[in-house]
């Protein structure tokens, strides 16, 4: 399955769970800085997603934080009990293998493609910030999809991922 087919499969999964979404199409973006001008009119929590690998255990982590957070990988590794210096950005081939998305498309919505190899870490602010909508790429970096925080959590849990909720404040 390629990008459009994967997006359709994601939308089918969300429909099957009766989860309403809103989507905004935009030019292809590879960074949060490139994305935000296209989404500044959308009220809610926008995401930055990091696909990481623990070099020691060879495990994979998808970390989703508010778009404007600065993340120190050593601090995050300590917070997650991985050990300082062990978290690195995973290569694109690993992301394609585990989540079926490439560079610029990391998204927790891709967890429906994972076979249990990826640990999901979620910024607590997505759930506790009082946001009406939370926004992520829907398997492509040419669109952004919004859903309620509760529906997002329902979706993630239905993929078999119980997120590790981390307070970054």
N, C-alpha and C positions, 0 to 999 in steps of 0.2 A: 504494500500500500504506500502511496506517495502522499504528499501534503494535502491536496484536496480530498482524497479518499479518507485520510486519517481525520481530517476536520469533520467530515460527514459522519464518520464512525463515532467521534466524540459527541457530536450533536445528537446522534441516535441514542447514545448512552444517557445523556442528560434528559432527553425526551422520555425515555423509558422510566426515569426516576421522577418524572413530572417536575423537573427543575426548569423554571423560566430563566431565560438569559436575554441580554441585549448585546448586540455586536456592532462594532464600528470598524469599517474598512479604512485602511490608511496606507501610505507608501511603505515599502519594505524598510524596516529599521533594525539596527543591530545593537543599539545601546539605549538605556533609559533616557539619556539626553536627547537622542534623535526622536524618541517616541513621544515625549511629553508635550511638545507643541501641538501634536495632533489630538491630544486627549485632555487638554487643560479645561475643556468645557464639561467634562464628565466628573460629577461629584462622587467621591468615594476614595478607596484605598488602591493605589496603583503599586505594582510589584516590581521588584528586582529579584531575579532568580539565578542562583549559583549552583552549577553542577560540579560536585567535588568528589575527590577520591581520597580515601585514607591509604596512604602509601604503604603503611605497615600491614594492615589487615586486608588490603585490596577490596575494601568495601566502598560503596557509592552513597553519596548524600545529595539530596536536592534541598537547597536552603532557599526559602521564600521570605523576603523581608520587604518592608515598605520601601518604595522606590528611592527615597532620599537618604536611606541609612548608609553609613560608612561601616564596612565590615572588615575587621582585622582577623585574618584566618587563624593566627596563633591564639588569639583570645577566644574565638569561636571553638577551636579544637579543645581548649581547656574546659570551656563551658559544657561541651558535649562529652567530656571524658575521653577524648580520642588521644590526647597528648599533644603538647605544643610542637609545631613543626611538621605534623603528620598530614594535615589537610592540604591538598593541592587542587587546582582546577583540573578536572578530568579532560581527556582529549575528546575531540568531536566524534571519533569513531565509537568510543564508549557510550556517548550520549545517544548516538544513532542506534546502537545496539540495544541499550536499556530502555530509552524513552521514545525512540523512533522520530526524534527531531534533531535538527542540526544547529549550528552556531546561530545565536540570536533568537532562537525559538524555545529555549528552556522554559518550561511551564509546569506547574503542578497538575494542570489538566491532562498532561501526558502520562500521569501515573497509571491510567487505565491500560497502558501498553506494557508496564513493568511486570515482570514475573516474580516479584518479591525480592529483587536484588538491591533496590534503592530505599534508603531510609529518608523519610520526609521530615524536615524541620521547618516549622512555621513560626513566624514572628507573631507573638501574642496580640500585637496591636491590630491585626486583621480581625480578630474575634472580639476584642475588648474596646476597640476605638469608637464604637457607636456608628460605624459606617453602614450606609444603606446598601452599597454595592462594593464588591471587591473585583479587581480587574486583572486579567491574565491573557496571554496569547492563546488562541485556540488552535494549537498545533502548527501555526504559521505566524511569521512576524510581519504579516501584511494586514493583520486585524487584531482587535482587542475585544475580549468578551467579559461582560460583567454579570455577576450573580450575587445573591445575598450571601452574607457570611455563613449563615446557618446552612443554606443549600450547598455552598462550597464544601463545608465540613462533611455534610452528608455524602456528597460525591466522593471526596477523598477516602472516607471510611469504606464506601462501597467498593473502592478499588483494592481494598485489603491493606491500606496504609493508615495506621493510627499515628497521627503526627506527633512529633516531639514539639511541644509548645514552649518557646523560649521568649523570655522578657529581655528585650535589648535596651530598655530605658534605664 
